[in-house]
């Protein structure tokens, strides 16, 4: 079992603080350091001094850490065009020596999209974009050097892409798909994911992973071929009073 730190910098932080935490996690023996990919704070707080950009942060951590697995939970496909995203992920994977993992999602926070001037299509269209993105990324990563990649999907079209650069990890970084949706999320996880992540209660997590396991079987995939993980808040204290 791996233990990884998960941070939510949209609540307000700096790269220096994130780096300090990541290096401390590395010293303590944690296996990975993952960040959310959001630009607008949530809940209480003023969000100062502001959010950080997930892939800019990961590029820095790729050079400033040595062992930790690094990635997003999760990058919304509504934030970045597919071509620049593919280039960024491959480059940061190279910079890290092959330690990057890519979490992808359909996006859900409408106010955040409005605040950044980003389109926020209906949920069905966002899932279509997610499926196209997964098809394109895996297609690009598996395109031999010297050949080109073409794709025409529900929403996205790629023509004559050289599919470069290639990630350090081959055929590509592990793909993480998360959520608790009962239909498209399990299907996409069964088809594309290396890991399925859910942040619900233990009972809900068991139900969600059970649906993904069924989807794997329906797609002819061994359910045990997939990694199952959860993101949980953990509070530590030497006694009940401190906790």
Long-range contacts (C-beta under 8 A, 24 or more apart in sequence): 2-31, 2-32, 2-69, 2-229, 3-30, 3-31, 4-30, 4-31, 4-32, 4-33, 4-34, 4-69, 5-30, 5-32, 5-33, 5-34, 6-34, 6-35, 6-36, 6-73, 6-231, 7-33, 7-34, 7-35, 7-36, 8-35, 8-36, 8-38, 8-42, 9-35, 9-36, 9-38, 9-51, 9-52, 9-54, 9-57, 10-36, 10-38, 10-39, 10-40, 10-41, 10-42, 10-47, 10-51, 11-41, 11-42, 11-45, 11-47, 11-51, 12-41, 12-45, 12-46, 12-47, 12-48, 12-49, 12-50, 12-51, 13-49, 13-51, 13-52, 14-49, 14-52, 15-52, 15-56, 15-57, 15-60, 18-52, 18-57, 18-61, 19-60, 19-61, 19-64, 22-61, 22-64, 22-65, 22-68, 23-64, 23-65, 25-68, 26-65, 26-66, 26-67, 26-68, 30-68, 31-68, 31-69, 32-68, 32-69, 32-70, 32-71, 32-101, 33-61, 33-65, 33-68, 33-69, 33-70, 34-70, 34-71, 34-72, 34-73, 34-101, 34-103, 35-71, 35-72, 35-73, 36-72, 36-73, 36-74, 37-72, 37-73, 37-74, 37-75, 37-76, 37-79, 37-103, 38-109, 38-112, 39-112, 39-115, 39-116, 40-109, 40-111, 40-112, 40-115, 40-116, 42-109, 55-80, 55-88, 55-89, 55-92, 58-92, 58-96, 58-100, 59-88, 59-91, 59-92, 59-95, 61-96, 62-92, 62-93, 62-95, 62-96, 62-97, 62-99, 62-100, 63-95, 63-96, 67-99, 68-99, 69-99, 69-100, 69-101, 70-96, 70-99, 70-100, 70-101, 71-100, 71-101, 71-102, 71-103, 71-173, 71-174, 71-176, 72-101, 72-102, 72-103, 73-103, 73-176, 73-178, 73-197, 73-231, 74-103, 74-104, 74-105, 74-176, 74-177, 74-178, 74-197, 75-102, 75-103, 75-104, 75-105, 76-105, 76-106, 76-107, 76-108, 77-104, 77-105, 77-106, 77-107, 77-126, 77-129, 77-130, 77-133, 78-106, 78-107, 78-113, 78-118, 78-119, 78-120, 78-121, 78-126, 78-129, 79-107, 79-118, 82-132, 82-133, 82-136, 82-137, 82-156, 82-158, 83-158, 83-161, 85-133, 85-137, 86-136, 86-137, 86-140, 86-163, 87-165, 89-137, 89-167, 89-173, 90-141, 90-164, 90-165, 90-166, 90-167, 91-165, 93-167, 93-168, 93-169, 93-173, 94-165, 94-167, 94-168, 96-168, 97-168, 98-167, 98-168, 98-169, 100-167, 100-169, 100-173, 101-173, 101-174, 101-175, 101-176, 101-194, 101-195, 102-137, 102-173, 102-174, 102-175, 102-176, 103-175, 103-176, 103-177, 103-178, 103-197, 104-130, 104-133, 104-134, 104-175, 104-176, 104-177, 105-130, 105-177, 105-178, 105-179, 106-130, 125-155, 127-184, 127-188, 128-153, 128-154, 128-155, 129-154, 129-155, 129-156, 130-188, 131-184, 131-188, 132-156, 134-175, 134-188, 134-191, 134-192, 137-172, 137-175, 138-171, 138-172, 138-175, 138-192, 139-163, 141-166, 141-167, 141-170, 141-171, 141-172, 142-171, 142-172, 176-229, 178-231, 179-208, 180-204, 180-208, 182-211, 185-212, 186-211, 186-212, 186-214, 186-215, 187-215, 187-219, 189-215, 189-216, 189-226, 190-215, 190-216, 190-218, 190-219, 190-221, 190-226, 191-219, 193-226, 194-226, 194-227, 195-226, 195-227, 195-228, 195-229, 196-226, 196-227, 196-228, 196-229, 197-228, 197-229, 197-230, 197-231, 198-229, 198-230, 199-230, 199-231, 199-232, 200-230, 205-230
